Amino acid sequence: MPLFIGAFALLPSIKHNKMDINFWNTRYKEAEYAYGTEPNDFLKSKIHVFKPDSKILCLAEGEGRNAVFLASQGHRITAVDYSQEGLNKLQKLALNKKLSIETLCVDLTHYKIEEHAWDGIICIFGHFPESLRKAVFGQVYKGLNKGGVFLMEAYHKDQLKYKTGGPQVVELLYSKEELQEDFSAFTAITIETCDKDIEEGKYHKGTSAVIQVVAKKSSN
Ligand SMILES: C[S@@+](CC[C@H](N)C(=O)[O-])C[C@H]1O[C@@H](n2cnc3c(N)ncnc32)[C@H](O)[C@@H]1O
């Protein structure tokens, strides 16, 4: 069964991790920005959670619409993704807006989040298999400085019924229970699920089931 809708359907071998990088590089080689150049609306609506001049890590940041938005708000940004094609477009977008962003082209499987180093960490539509999800999200709490904030939006398992974007296999979609466990170290955390209309480029379009997390590490 193919993992993703649209162009993904032509690539059954995407089931293998090695092909995932090729998939994303192929998608990002298109001239158009796959998810547009505007920031994710949940991130935009919560921008106040980050204190001024925050040092923010963007996980699975792709073509950089969110990283560029955060940099435009005066934050210091490092963006990680394993697609060099995506990061090339991120740098193009940043250059157009005269912004400077550090990029790291690395598979999150091999990336260690520096501990006590970040005022903010975000992950927008980063969908990982269970072992990687646990490994990556399990490092978030320690990665944050005191008072630091983690924010994410991703597709919920209910997204399977909509087919309006994202992975089309339940293993790559998230539930509230899974994320509650991943982020159990946080005492101040909200995890919400909702259905909403998404218009992000041509690959995220229409009514969608999402899960949203905002978690703050204690300042003491
Ligand atoms: C749906 S895109 C989201 C991109 C971006 N966060 C946004 O909202 O525009 C998912 C991203 O996850 C990245 N990704 C998936 N698995 C990864 C991994 N193991 N290591 C690094 N990046 C990964 C892909 O390259 C892709 O850019």
The ligand as a Gaussian input file, in Angstrom:
#p B3LYP/6-31G(d) Opt

LIG

0 1
 C        5.233000      17.443000       5.457000
 S        6.893000      18.016000       5.432000
 C        6.800000      19.374000       6.568000
 C        7.843000      20.432000       6.312000
 C        7.728000      21.658000       7.204000
 N        7.796000      21.346000       8.607000
 C        6.481000      22.436000       6.911000
 O        5.547000      22.398000       7.725000
 O        6.419000      23.086000       5.867000
 C        7.750000      16.777000       6.386000
 C        9.254000      16.983000       6.451000
 O        9.836000      15.999000       7.307000
 C       11.136000      15.723000       6.827000
 N       11.567000      14.453000       7.413000
 C       10.865000      13.292000       7.477000
 N       11.584000      12.340000       8.079000
 C       12.781000      12.907000       8.416000
 C       13.944000      12.436000       9.066000
 N       14.044000      11.153000       9.474000
 N       14.978000      13.286000       9.245000
 C       14.888000      14.578000       8.820000
 N       13.813000      15.089000       8.193000
 C       12.767000      14.261000       8.001000
 C       10.950000      15.693000       5.317000
 O       12.146000      15.857000       4.603000
 C        9.977000      16.853000       5.119000
 O       10.666000      18.049000       4.848000

